Every structure is written in structure tokens, then in C-alpha cells.
Amino acid sequence: MSVPLVDLKAQYHAIKADVDAAVARIFENGSFILGAEVRDFEQAFAHYCHTGYAVGVSSGTAALQLSLMACDIGPGDEVITTPFTFIATAAAISHVGARPVFVDIDPRTYNIDPAKIKAAITPRTRAILPVHLYGQPADMDPILELARRHGLRVIEDACQAVGATYHGRKAGSMGDLGCFSFYPSKNLGGAGDGGMVVTNDKELAERVRILRDHGRTDHYGHQRIGFTHRLDALQAAVLGAKLRYLDTWNEMRRAHAATYNELLASCDLVTPFEAEGCRSVYHLYVVRVSRRDELLAALHESGIGAGVHYPCPVHLQPAYAELGLSRGSHPIAETCADTVLSLPMYPEMTREHIDQVVEALNACMS
Ligand SMILES: *Cc1c(COP(=O)(O)O)cnc(C)c1O
């Protein structure tokens, strides 16, 4: 029996009737762009995140880009973020013409280290953009406090953390704006690309709403130069059907993580650390090992779908060569990039799947 890294088909089969009905509804009513489906899902999602507003957009990257634009961040500005993330976090900053300024991570949580942020603040700094990596919220209280003291915006990249909490507060609801991705393999995944911006600020919500739809304020009135960055009605319908199951799925992920932790306790690797007050939703279950690449290859040989998130920190990517950063600039992120290993994680996996992964891991490591 092989175990995949994720299994989207298993989820579809578990909720096929709901998804099929949602898709059929859209084809029957013929309303593919915005409209009631998108509005209803935005409302349900805002309610889920405990925010006043939610605006559906075309991807997590679009959510980040439009959030930065809504804060009037652009050329000449700097945005502080983590180098240990999916490249889209930094790319969104670059897309608006601003410059990403990287701050190294906490080696336990893999999230931006708040203690290192202050030294990176300059007169050009406009925002802090923490990422809630693998489903665990970054340490938000010191970040929010720094931002308040220095007059900075906080934009949360919650793309991997839908439903996670930090001292009872929902990921995405703590900063000025929170950004989500509905990429199919995310904890709440669509049937294609999609994203969401949440906020408690009516004005910021309105700016994102205008920007996502050609800068439109009425059908032929365009207040700003905008984009085609809307959430599809088809995606909204599918996501609305799936949102009802999200908490159950996240609980299943947490239970699988607990089982892994227990079974791997005596193994020569570092299991995930959950910070005090944080409830991770385990978008990924990530361990750290030595000789990672050999182990990864051996696991693949045994039919175990392991992965690496992410093998190269953003500051060392060729796309960011212009920043002039080299190995040693952010040593903790670099070490983590060399040693992290993602094990299979999806709600529908069984105890047998987990046992199989652990057996293969033990065999490959001995
Ligand atoms: C998935 C992801 C994104 C980008 O989302 P898309 O919907 O693929 O554009 C951004 N940041 C993080 C941390 C992500 O995991």
C-alpha cells in the first residue's frame, strides 16, 4: 500500500453529493461572475474568521497583492516578511513595486522571529507581513505591538492556516488584513484557484473589492486601475459546500499529528512544536532530519509521498538575486530548508496509513 502526500479524491468521494449539487446549481443559474454565490460565501467566511468583511479574490497571491495595494504600499516602500515561505508571499510585495525585507525565523515554529524584526525597520518600512507557516500562527502579539509603535500595517499571510487560532483569535483576523488561498491542496481547497481577503476595516475591504474587479465602482465607472482578480462563482459554490466540514477536517489533521508525534517520539528527528496558545491546523506535518534528501528518495522508493516545503529559502532564489543576499544572510531559514521533510497529511488518512509511513521511516533511517 502506498501513501500519498495528499489525497484530494478521498475528500471528494466523502462529500460528493454536496460538491456535485453546488456545481450543478451554478450551471443551472448561469451566473458565473460574482453575484449571490460569491456574496454568500464571503459572508460565511467572514463569520468563520470572526471578521466584519471578506472579499473573494482569484488566488492567495492576488489576496496579498490587493491587500498591499489597499494599504497604498508601492515603489520605494519596504515590507518585512519571512524568507521561509512559498515564494508568492515575497512576489506579491514585488508585484506592487515594494521591496521585501527578510527577517530570519524561530527554529522551533519556523515562523518569523519577532525579536529580530525591530532591527529591520527603516524609515521606508510600511508593513509587516507574517506567514502562518504549515498551519501554525506566527507569534502575533509582539508583531502587532511593534507595528503599533512604528505605525506599520500588518498583513497576515494565512494561506496555510485557515481555522488556526492564536490565544483564541482566528488566523487572518488579527492584522489589518488577512489573506487566504483556496488552492486545491490547502486545508479549504477549491476546484482550481481562489483566495480571500478578510478585515475588520470597512474602507480597506471596499478598496480590495474595487481593485479585484477592474477598479469598478459601478458598471461603467472605474475609480482605479484594477484587475480581473475576482473569485469565481463556481469556486465560491464549491468552497461554501466544503466550509461546513472545515473544522472537522482540521480536527482530523490535529489527531493525525498527535498520532505521528507519539509514534515518532523515539525516532531521531524533530517533530513539530506547537507554541503556547497556538492551535495549528497542520496544513503540513513537517519534521526535521539529517541527510534529508537521501531519506526523501528512500521514502519515495517505498511508496511514501513525502515532500519538502521549502528546499530553498526565498532570499536564495534566482528570482531574488537582485537583493544581493547569499548563504549566511538568514542562517536559521537556510538550515531549516536543508532539513525539513513533510510527511503525508490529509484528513481522510487512516491509522493504517500513518503506521505505514512510520514503518517506512524507521526502515529508511536504520
Ligand atoms: C499557497 C500560498 C500562497 C499563494 O496562494 P495561491 O492561491 O497559490 O496564489 C501564498 N503564501 C503561502 C504561505 C501559501 O502557502
The ligand as a Tripos MOL2 file, in Angstrom:
@<TRIPOS>MOLECULE
LIG
   15    15     1     0     0
SMALL
NO_CHARGES

@<TRIPOS>ATOM
      1 C1         -0.4290   28.8590   -1.2320 C.3       1 LIG1
      2 C2          0.2820   30.0080   -0.6390 C.ar      1 LIG1
      3 C3          0.2790   31.2830   -1.2300 C.ar      1 LIG1
      4 C4         -0.2760   31.5560   -2.5940 C.3       1 LIG1
      5 O1         -1.5610   31.1410   -2.8120 O.3       1 LIG1
      6 P1         -2.0840   30.9110   -4.3160 P.3       1 LIG1
      7 O2         -3.5360   30.7130   -4.1220 O.co2     1 LIG1
      8 O3         -1.3790   29.7110   -4.8410 O.co2     1 LIG1
      9 O4         -1.7610   32.1440   -5.0870 O.co2     1 LIG1
     10 C5          0.8860   32.3160   -0.5590 C.ar      1 LIG1
     11 N1          1.5030   32.1280    0.6360 N.ar      1 LIG1
     12 C6          1.5470   30.9190    1.2120 C.ar      1 LIG1
     13 C7          2.2190   30.7790    2.5360 C.3       1 LIG1
     14 C8          0.9600   29.8250    0.5920 C.ar      1 LIG1
     15 O5          1.0290   28.6170    1.1720 O.3       1 LIG1
@<TRIPOS>BOND
     1     1     2 1
     2     2     3 ar
     3     2    14 ar
     4     3     4 1
     5     3    10 ar
     6     4     5 1
     7     5     6 1
     8     6     7 2
     9     6     8 1
    10     6     9 1
    11    10    11 ar
    12    11    12 ar
    13    12    13 1
    14    12    14 ar
    15    14    15 1
@<TRIPOS>SUBSTRUCTURE
     1 LIG1         1 GROUP 0 **** ****
